[in-house]
């Protein structure tokens, strides 16, 4: 992972932990969960942490109003 960007290797691990699935498998998994992605220059796909969070139903990682100040 480079900052908030998930690289193809990260997506492979999320798709099938402990294995190295092919691009087609990772793409099918990404489409199944509704993950927005783009292609990298090395024959893989990349996405962002926010896109992954949105696909799995979590709020954006950089959402500043996640907790009211009095709860911290």
N, C-alpha and C positions, 0 to 999 in steps of 0.2 A: 504494500500500500504506500502510495506517495501522497501525504497529506490526506485530503478527503476523497482521493481517487482510488478506487479499487481496480487493481490490474487483473489481467486474465488469470494469473496464478491464484490470486485471492478468490476469484469467482469459481475456479475449479475446486478449491478446498471447501467453499460454501456449498457447492452443488453436490459433491460426493467426497466427504471428508476421508482423508487417507489414500485417495486414489488420484489419478490424473486423467479425468475424463476428456474426451475429444471436444473440439470446438462445437460440433453439432449437438452434443449432449448438453453442454453448458448453455448454448443458445436456446435449446428447447426448454430447459429449466427456467431460464430468464423470461422467456415468453409466457410460460405457465404461471409464474408468479406476478407477471405484469411489470417486470423490471425494464426501465428505459436504459439503453446502452448504445454505444457506438463502437466502431472497429478501430483497433490500434494499428500501427504500422508494421506489426510483427505477426500478423495472422491470428489475432485474438480479439477479444472484446474488452471494453473498459466501461466503468460506470462510476457514480459517486456514492458516498455513504448516504447522502440525503435521498438519492433515487432508490437505494436499497431499502432504507427505512420506510419510504412512501409505499413501496411495493409490498412490504410485509405489515403495513398498518401502524407503524410507529411515527411519532411526531418528528419533525426535522431536528437534526442533531444540533443546529445552531439557533434553536428557538429560545430567545432570551426570556420569554415570559412563561417558561415551563413551570416554575414554582413561585408563588407569591413570596416577597421578601420576609414576611413574618414566619414562614415555615422553615426557613433555613437555619 
